Amino acid sequence: MSHYSGPLLTRLIAASLLAARDAGAGEWSGSLDLGVSNGKASLQADDWLWRSRRYPYPSTLKDRTIHYWDGDGFAPVARFSGSLIKLVPTEWGAPTFEIDGIKMLPTAKESPVVDARRKVALVEPRGKVVLDTCGGLGYFAACCLEAGAARIHSFEKNPDVLWLRTLNPWSPDPDAAENGGRLRLEHADVAQAIAQLADASVDALLHDPPRFGIAGELYAQAFYGQLARVLRRGGRLFHYTGSPNKLTSGRDVPREVARRVEKAGFKAELALDGVLATRR
């Protein structure tokens, strides 16, 4: 799917546009792509011009929601097909996303891209072939591209998440010339697709699965065995776990994961909000 190139509005940005018009300004300065760039829009009484296209001023927009131009009006970047999946603005510019109100990326203290960059650095991707098991919005892949990875093979199971990526300017576009064909994004369930990957065919692994209650198969001993099979000896794995249920049940998911990946053939240690492991 091609990436969207029109304006993205939040409630605050729309209010700023309207305030500038009502103050008699002929021009508005700011970002209409969630902070990726800054530019100017020409303001008229009934519409505004940005990148050679005219748009009407939006009616009331929803809070905690990003809106895109769908050809008829500014619509929420959200879909419902069994679950409500939506792109959610953050103070950092780069958005997070939610599934049924559950936030999928940490954004309380810093940008999700900065968070992803620190985790990606643990596997030292420069010049390597990287497997990104659960692509999400693509921030791991973007940071691998930035860090000079040779190739990234990324899987994403959910078609609605893939759609969010086409509307998020922070998500890397596999077809963009600047990425040089280094990113392959595949719509598939990595739990099944990994069986098709050759032994020792990747140099580094990034595993950021949904929480255990949603995707328990991605925490299973059999799956960790597949990760060990496709990773060359000495290769690194970063596995995001967070600390779900620690306060309510006392369960220590990071240490549970560390024990399982050790059993699969890794040397593991706790790192950041997950597990860093090296293939033995």
C-alpha positions in Angstrom: 0.0 0.0 0.0 1.3 3.5 -0.9 1.9 5.9 1.9 -0.4 8.9 2.5 1.1 12.3 1.9 -1.7 14.6 2.9 -2.1 16.6 6.1 -2.6 15.0 9.5 -4.6 16.9 12.1 -5.1 16.7 15.8 -7.6 18.7 17.8 -4.8 21.1 18.9 -3.5 21.6 15.3 -7.0 22.2 14.0 -7.6 24.8 16.7 -4.3 26.5 15.9 -5.3 26.8 12.2 -8.7 28.2 13.1 -7.2 30.7 15.6 -4.8 32.0 13.0 -7.5 32.5 10.5 -9.8 34.2 13.0 -7.0 36.5 13.9 -6.7 37.6 10.3 -3.4 35.9 9.5 -2.8 35.0 5.9 -0.4 32.2 6.8 0.1 29.5 9.5 3.4 27.9 10.4 3.7 24.5 12.0 3.7 20.7 11.3 1.0 18.9 9.5 2.9 15.6 9.5 3.2 14.9 13.3 6.4 16.7 13.7 8.4 15.1 10.9 8.7 18.5 9.2 7.6 22.1 9.6 6.0 24.2 6.9 3.5 26.9 6.1 -0.2 26.8 5.1 -1.9 29.7 3.3 -5.1 30.7 4.9 -8.3 31.9 3.2 -11.7 32.6 4.8 -13.2 29.2 3.7 -10.2 26.9 3.2 -6.4 26.6 3.4 -3.7 25.6 1.0 -0.9 23.1 1.8 1.4 21.5 -0.7 -0.6 22.9 -3.6 -3.9 21.4 -2.4 -6.9 23.1 -0.7 -8.7 21.8 2.3 -11.7 22.9 4.2 -11.4 23.9 7.8 -12.3 20.9 9.9 -15.4 20.7 12.1 -14.9 19.5 15.7 -12.2 16.8 15.9 -11.9 14.0 18.4 -9.5 14.3 21.3 -6.5 11.8 21.5 -7.1 11.1 17.8 -5.2 11.8 14.5 -7.3 12.7 11.5 -6.4 12.3 7.8 -8.1 13.6 4.6 -10.1 10.8 3.1 -11.3 12.8 0.1 -14.5 14.0 1.7 -13.4 15.2 5.1 -11.0 14.7 8.0 -11.6 11.2 9.3 -10.0 9.5 12.3 -7.0 7.2 11.7 -8.9 4.3 13.2 -10.5 1.0 12.2 -12.8 -1.5 13.8 -12.8 -5.1 12.6 -13.2 -7.1 15.8 -11.0 -4.7 17.7 -10.7 -0.9 17.6 -7.3 0.0 16.3 -6.2 3.6 16.2 -3.2 5.9 15.8 -2.8 8.1 18.9 -0.9 11.4 19.1 1.9 11.9 21.6 3.7 15.0 22.9 6.8 13.7 21.1 5.4 13.8 17.5 5.8 10.1 16.7 2.5 8.5 17.5 1.7 5.3 19.4 -1.3 3.0 18.6 -4.0 1.4 20.7 -5.9 -1.8 20.3 -9.2 -1.6 22.3 -7.8 1.2 24.3 -4.6 -0.6 25.3 -1.5 1.4 24.4 1.0 -0.7 22.4 4.1 1.4 22.8 5.6 3.2 25.8 5.3 7.0 25.5 5.1 8.3 29.1 8.7 9.5 29.3 10.1 9.8 25.8 9.3 9.4 22.1 8.6 5.8 21.0 11.2 6.2 18.3 13.9 7.2 20.9 12.8 4.1 23.0 13.1 1.9 19.9 16.5 3.3 19.0 17.9 2.4 22.4 16.6 -1.2 22.1 17.8 -1.6 18.5 21.3 -0.5 19.5 21.5 -3.5 21.8 21.6 -5.9 18.8 24.2 -3.7 16.9 22.4 -3.8 13.5 25.0 -2.1 11.3 25.8 -4.3 8.3 23.6 -7.1 9.6 20.5 -9.0 8.4 17.8 -8.4 11.0 14.6 -10.3 11.6 11.9 -8.0 13.1 9.2 -10.5 14.2 6.3 -8.2 15.0 6.6 -5.0 13.0 3.9 -2.9 14.5 4.3 0.8 13.4 7.8 -0.1 12.2 9.9 1.9 14.7 12.4 -1.0 15.2 12.7 -1.2 11.4 13.2 2.5 11.0 15.9 2.5 13.7 17.6 -0.4 12.0 17.6 1.5 8.7 19.0 4.5 10.4 21.8 2.5 12.0 22.9 1.0 8.7 21.4 -2.5 8.8 22.1 -4.4 5.5 18.5 -5.8 5.4 15.5 -6.0 7.6 12.8 -8.7 7.2 9.7 -7.6 9.1 6.4 -9.4 9.7 3.1 -8.0 10.7 0.0 -10.1 11.2 -2.7 -7.5 11.6 -3.9 -5.8 8.3 -5.2 -2.8 10.2 -1.8 -2.2 11.7 -0.4 -2.3 8.2 -3.0 0.3 7.2 -2.0 2.5 10.2 1.6 2.4 8.9 0.6 3.9 5.5 -0.8 6.9 7.3 2.0 7.4 9.9 4.8 9.5 8.5 7.2 8.0 11.1 6.7 4.5 9.8 9.3 3.5 7.2 8.1 2.9 3.7 9.6 -0.3 2.2 9.2 1.2 -1.3 10.8 4.6 -0.5 14.0 5.2 -2.6 16.0 6.4 0.4 15.6 2.9 2.0 17.3 1.2 -1.0 15.2 -1.9 -0.8 16.7 -2.9 2.5 13.3 -3.3 4.2 11.0 -6.2 3.4 7.6 -6.0 5.1 5.5 -9.1 5.0 1.8 -9.5 5.9 2.1 -12.8 7.8 2.0 -14.4 11.2 5.6 -14.9 12.2 4.5 -17.8 14.4 3.9 -19.8 11.2 6.1 -17.9 8.7 9.3 -18.4 10.7 9.4 -22.1 9.7 10.1 -21.0 6.1 13.3 -19.1 7.1 16.6 -20.9 6.6 18.8 -22.0 9.5 21.3 -19.4 10.6 20.0 -16.9 8.0 19.8 -13.8 10.2 22.4 -12.0 12.2 20.2 -10.2 14.8 16.6 -10.5 16.1 14.1 -8.0 17.5 11.1 -9.5 19.1 8.3 -7.2 20.3 5.2 -9.4 20.6 1.8 -8.4 22.0 1.3 -9.2 25.6 1.3 -12.9 26.6 -2.5 -13.0 27.1 -3.0 -12.0 23.5 -0.2 -13.9 21.7 1.0 -16.7 24.0 2.4 -18.6 21.0 5.1 -16.0 20.6 6.3 -16.7 24.2 6.2 -20.5 23.7 9.3 -22.7 24.0 8.7 -24.0 20.5 8.8 -20.5 19.1 12.0 -19.6 21.0 13.5 -22.8 19.4 12.7 -21.4 16.0 14.3 -18.1 16.9 17.5 -20.0 17.9 17.4 -22.0 14.7 17.3 -18.9 12.3 19.9 -16.9 14.2 23.6 -17.5 13.6 25.8 -18.3 16.5 26.9 -15.2 18.4 23.9 -13.3 17.1 21.9 -11.1 19.5 18.2 -11.1 20.3 16.3 -8.3 22.1 12.9 -9.5 23.4 10.6 -6.8 24.7 8.6 -8.1 27.7 7.6 -5.1 29.9 6.5 -6.2 33.4 2.8 -7.2 33.0 1.0 -8.5 36.1 4.1 -8.0 38.3 2.2 -5.9 40.8 -1.1 -7.8 40.7 0.1 -11.4 40.6 3.8 -11.2 41.4 4.6 -12.9 38.1 8.0 -12.0 36.7 7.6 -12.3 32.9 11.1 -11.1 32.0 12.7 -13.8 34.1 10.3 -16.4 32.8 11.3 -15.4 29.3 15.0 -15.4 30.1 14.7 -19.0 31.4 12.9 -20.1 28.2 15.3 -18.5 25.8 18.2 -20.0 27.8 16.7 -23.4 27.3 16.4 -22.7 23.6 20.1 -22.1 23.2 20.8 -18.5 24.3 22.7 -16.8 27.0 20.3 -14.3 28.4 20.2 -11.3 30.7 17.6 -8.7 31.7 18.1 -5.4 29.8 16.0 -2.3 29.6 12.3 -3.5 29.7 13.0 -6.9 28.3 15.6 -9.6 27.7 18.9 -9.4 25.8 20.2 -12.8 24.6 23.1 -14.1 22.6 23.0 -17.3 20.6 25.4 -19.9 22.0 
